[in-house]
Amino acid sequence: MTKARPSVAIWSLSAVAAGVLLVGCSGSVTLGNSAPKLSSDQLATTVAEKLAETTGQPTPDITCPEDLVGKVDTTTRCTLTAKDGSTLGVTVTVTSVEDEKINFDIKADDTPSPAAS
């Protein structure tokens, strides 16, 4: 009887997910007197860089649908897309705001979603 082996993409996503559980990072922007925001593009870039740094893997493809508002406990969901098209959800949560600097934690979902057929 042979055992099924997980695909390389799922293995890679699992490695990223394990590393993401330990990641904490920060980003910042200046917008005058209003609450600071980190643009969705800047957030995606920062999350991808931190994941690559933490896991030792190449920089993943991350997309974030909305800006991150600098208010404690604000969350947004980003998506990590593997080369085979499978995805892994990533939650970004604001932990503190210091003047114009937004500090946030990154946590990946435990299970990836398979690529669309």
DARAWO-V278721 format. One record per pair of residues at least 4 apart in sequence whose C-alpha atoms are under 7 Angstrom apart, sorted by the first residue. I is the first residue (numbers start at 1). J is the second residue. Records with the same first field share a line. If there is no record, write none. Layout:
I = J / J
//
This chain:
6 = 10 / 11
7 = 11
8 = 12
9 = 13 / 82 / 84
10 = 14
11 = 15
12 = 16
13 = 17 / 112
14 = 18
15 = 19
16 = 20 / 55
17 = 21 / 108 / 109 / 110
19 = 23 / 54 / 55
20 = 51 / 106 / 107 / 108
21 = 107 / 108
23 = 54 / 105 / 106
24 = 104 / 105 / 106
25 = 50 / 103 / 104 / 105
26 = 102 / 103 / 104
27 = 101 / 102 / 103
28 = 38 / 100 / 101 / 102
29 = 36 / 37 / 38 / 100 / 101
30 = 36 / 100
31 = 36
35 = 69 / 70
36 = 69 / 70 / 100
37 = 67 / 68 / 69 / 70
38 = 42 / 43 / 67 / 68 / 69
39 = 43 / 67 / 68
40 = 44 / 64 / 65 / 66 / 67 / 68
41 = 45 / 64
42 = 46
43 = 47 / 64
44 = 48 / 62 / 63 / 64
45 = 49
46 = 50
47 = 51
48 = 52 / 59 / 60 / 61 / 62
49 = 53 / 59
50 = 54
51 = 55
52 = 56 / 57 / 58 / 59 / 60
60 = 80
61 = 80 / 81
62 = 78 / 79 / 80 / 81
63 = 78 / 79 / 80
64 = 77 / 78 / 79
65 = 78
68 = 76
69 = 74
70 = 94 / 97 / 102
71 = 94 / 97
72 = 94 / 95 / 96 / 97
73 = 93 / 94 / 95
74 = 93 / 94
75 = 91 / 92 / 93 / 94
76 = 91 / 92 / 93
77 = 89 / 90 / 91 / 92
78 = 89 / 90 / 91
79 = 87 / 88 / 89 / 90
80 = 87 / 88 / 89 / 90
81 = 85 / 86 / 87 / 88
82 = 86 / 87
84 = 115
85 = 115
86 = 112 / 113 / 114 / 115
87 = 112 / 113 / 114 / 115
88 = 108 / 109 / 111 / 112 / 113
89 = 108 / 109
90 = 106 / 107 / 108 / 109
91 = 106 / 107 / 108
92 = 104 / 105 / 106 / 107
93 = 104 / 105 / 106
94 = 102 / 103 / 104 / 105
95 = 103 / 104 / 105
96 = 102 / 103 / 104
97 = 101 / 102 / 103
98 = 102
//
